[in-house]
């Protein structure tokens, strides 16, 4: 699923830009480190509530989190 890949890439890039560990990021959005790790490794499926928490913290929309890059 390309949306999961887009989310994983978004999370990793956001944390890198803002120099946040998984522990810090997970704490700020209110999920477990394990859940965040699963999302970044394409092993987990976020629910809408988790996506909304991420979007609220990062200042983006849920749609932005799942934006698949156009390969053309």
VMD Tcl script that draws the C-alpha trace (Angstrom):
set ca {
  {0.00 0.00 0.00}
  {1.67 3.22 -1.14}
  {-0.08 5.31 1.53}
  {1.62 3.37 4.33}
  {4.97 3.90 2.61}
  {4.22 7.62 2.28}
  {3.36 7.83 5.99}
  {6.52 5.97 7.01}
  {8.65 8.29 4.88}
  {6.87 11.36 6.25}
  {7.40 10.29 9.87}
  {11.09 9.55 9.38}
  {11.72 12.80 7.50}
  {9.81 14.89 10.03}
  {11.75 13.42 12.92}
  {15.03 13.97 11.09}
  {14.27 17.61 10.24}
  {13.19 18.42 13.79}
  {15.82 16.19 15.39}
  {13.31 14.15 17.40}
  {13.77 10.61 18.59}
  {10.99 8.08 18.31}
  {10.50 8.41 22.06}
  {10.06 12.19 21.87}
  {7.79 12.09 18.83}
  {5.61 9.32 20.24}
  {5.29 11.19 23.54}
  {4.20 14.40 21.79}
  {1.50 12.71 19.74}
  {0.34 10.39 22.49}
  {1.12 6.95 21.11}
  {3.55 4.27 22.20}
  {7.07 4.07 20.83}
  {6.25 0.56 19.69}
  {3.32 1.82 17.60}
  {5.46 4.54 16.03}
  {8.21 2.04 15.27}
  {5.71 -0.27 13.58}
  {4.39 2.58 11.45}
  {7.88 3.59 10.35}
  {8.75 -0.02 9.47}
  {5.49 -0.58 7.51}
  {4.36 -3.20 10.02}
  {1.43 -1.31 11.54}
  {-1.79 0.20 10.30}
  {-2.66 3.53 11.89}
  {-6.22 4.24 12.86}
  {-7.84 7.57 12.07}
  {-7.29 8.84 15.61}
  {-3.53 8.25 15.33}
  {-3.39 9.96 11.95}
  {-5.26 12.95 13.38}
  {-2.84 13.16 16.32}
  {0.15 13.12 13.99}
  {-1.40 15.74 11.73}
  {-2.27 18.00 14.67}
  {1.25 17.81 16.07}
  {3.03 18.35 12.75}
  {0.67 21.05 11.51}
  {-0.27 19.14 8.40}
  {-3.45 17.42 7.29}
  {-4.14 13.70 7.32}
  {-4.15 13.90 3.54}
  {-0.63 15.37 3.61}
  {0.58 12.44 5.71}
  {-0.63 9.95 3.13}
  {0.37 11.89 0.02}
  {1.80 9.47 -2.52}
  {4.45 10.97 -4.77}
  {3.65 11.06 -8.46}
  {6.21 8.93 -10.28}
  {5.67 10.71 -13.63}
}
mol new
graphics top color blue
foreach p $ca { graphics top sphere $p radius 0.5 }
foreach p [lrange $ca 0 end-1] q [lrange $ca 1 end] { graphics top cylinder $p $q radius 0.2 }
display resetview
